Amino acid sequence: MEKKKAKIYYNVETKLFPNSIRIVDLNKLEEKKIKNLPKKYILFCGSYEYPPNKIAINYLINKILPAIQKKDKIFLVLTGSPLHINFKNENVIHLGYVKRAELKFLYKNAICLMVPLFEGYGTRIKILEALVLGSNIISTYKGIEGIHFDKSNKIIVTNNFKKMLNSINYFNKFSKKLKTNNLNKFKKYSMEINAHNLYQNI
């Protein structure tokens, strides 16, 4: 879309810089355990004060959580919101702002990262981090918009409520048996590599 606008308005051909993170830093980071977490939880990262996240969190609390509770005791862990926000739900673990080392722990131990966004803008950095770390991911099409990824049994993209539920149950049951992603597959998200390639091209 941006490339088309640049061509229409300025008559220039542009190249989009790939969505990137500092993979080396992420993998060197020593994860820090968070105590007293439930054994089974789904994870959402993002501030409740941002309207698209608010819609997503409400969707998780009011629709997804009650439905999955019928089959298993699965909690929702939230990060990124001020602690004064009270979600008033015993199945919601509200951690507020967490350190990056703690977030790495959450990624690796969650049933999956949930990204049920139906509106929003920009790249979801948390999805890139979860992809690199080999986490299971369930996202809407809007949530993962703009991120190029290889098809995998660890990534499920859907806007369908029932498929989201089935996907959570699938990851809950088989997540330990799923093949861990090979880090080499994610070099395309490397800020260092992509910045170097950009420099070479200009």
N, C-alpha and C positions, 0 to 999 in steps of 0.2 A: 504494500500500500504506500509506504513512504517513498519507495523507488519510483512508483508511478507518479506521485505528486511532484517529486523533484523534476521528472521529465516534462510534465505538463507545465509547471510554473516557471522553471528555469532552463528547460531544454538541455539538461545535463544528465549523463548516465552516472549513477552512484552505485557503490557497493556497500552492503550492510555488514557491519562488524559483527561477528558471531557472538551469541550469548556466551559469556565466559566468566570463570571464577579462578582464583589462585588455588589450583588443585594441589600443588606441592605443600602449601601451608596447611590445607585441610587434612591431608594425609599424615603430616608430621604431628599434627595436634593430638596430644594425649587426652583421651576422653576422660571426663570426670563423672563418677557415678553419683546419681541423685538417690538418696535414701528414701525408703518408705513409699516407693511407687508401687502401684498395683501390678500384678504379674502380667495382666493382659490389658493393653490400652491402644487406642488409635490416637494419632497426633495431628494437631493443627497448630501452625505457627503464623502469627499475625495479629496485629492490634485490633481489638474490638471497636476502637474509636475510628477506624477507617471503614466507611459505609459498606463497601463490597465484602470486607471481612466480617462485618457485623451480620450481614445477610447469611454468609456461609456458616458462621458459628451458630446462629439461631437455627439454621437448617440441620446442623449436626445435633444440637441439643434437643430440638423439638420433634424431629422426624427420624433421623438415623439412630440416635442413642436408644430411644424407647423400643425400636424394632429389633435391634441386635441384642438388647437385654432379655428378650423373650427366649433366646437360644443359649446365651452364655453371659457370664458376668464380665462384660467388657467396659472399660472406662474410657472417657475422653480426656486427654491431657492437652491443655492450652498453654501456649507461651506467647509473649509479646504484648500483653495488655497490662495496664497499671493494676496493682494489687487491690486498689480500692473498689474495683468492679466486682460485684458479687453475683455470680451466676445462679446461686440458690438451687443447686442440684447436687445431690450426694454422689452422683456418678461422674461429676466433672472435677478434675484436678487442675486447679488454676495456679500455675507456677510464676506468673508474672514475667519479668525480664530475666532470662537465664544467660549464663556465660556460654561462649561458643563451645568450650570443652564439654559443658553439660548438654548442650544441644546435640553434639555429636553422639553422646551416650543415648539420648532420647531417640534419635534416628535409628540407631542400631538395635534398639530393644523394643521399639513399637511394632505392633502388628503391621501397621502401614502408616504412611503419611497421607492425610486426607486433604484434598484441595478442591472442595465443591464450590468453586467460584462461578457465578453466572454473569458477572460484570467485573470490570477492573482494567488496569492499565499497567504497562511495563512488564518486565521479565520477573518471574517468580524465582528469585535466587535460591530459595529454600528447596525448590524442585531440583535445581542443578546440583546442590549439595547432596540431596538424597540420592540422586542418580549416581553420582560419583561414589558414594558410600555403599551402594548396592542395596538401599532400602526398598521395601515394597511401596508402591505409590498408587493411589486411586485419585484420579482428577477428572474434572469436567473438561470439555474441549476448550472452554475459555481459560480455565486454570493453567493449562499447559500450552496455550497459544504462543507461537513464536519460538518454541523450543523444539529443535530437531532431535529425535531420539530413535534408536533402533527398536524394532518390535521385540518384546520380551515378556516372559511369563511373570515378571515382577512389576510391570506397568500396565494398569488398566485405565483406559480413558472412556468415560461414559457420562451422559447426562441423565441416565435412567435410574430412578430410585431403587428399583428391585435389583438391578444389576450391581449397584453400589453395595447393597446388603449382601448379595451372593458373593461379591468380591472380598468383602471383609471376612466372611465366613471361610472362604477359600484360603485366604492368607493366614487366618487364625489356625487353620487345620494343617496347612502344608508349607508354611513359610520356612520352617527349618530344613525342609527337603529341597527347596528351590536352589538352583545353582547360583552361587555368588558371582556377581558381575566381575569381569576382568577389567582391571584399572586401565589397561591399554585402550579399551573401547572408548574411554571418555577423554582421550587427549584432545578431542575436538572442542571440549569445553575449557581447555587450558588458556588462561589469560596470557601466560608467558609465550606459548606457542603462537597463539593468534596475533598477539602484538608484534612478535618477530616477523610473522608472515606479512602483516600489514606494512611494516617498515621496509621489507624487501620489495613489496609491490609498488611502493611510492618512491 
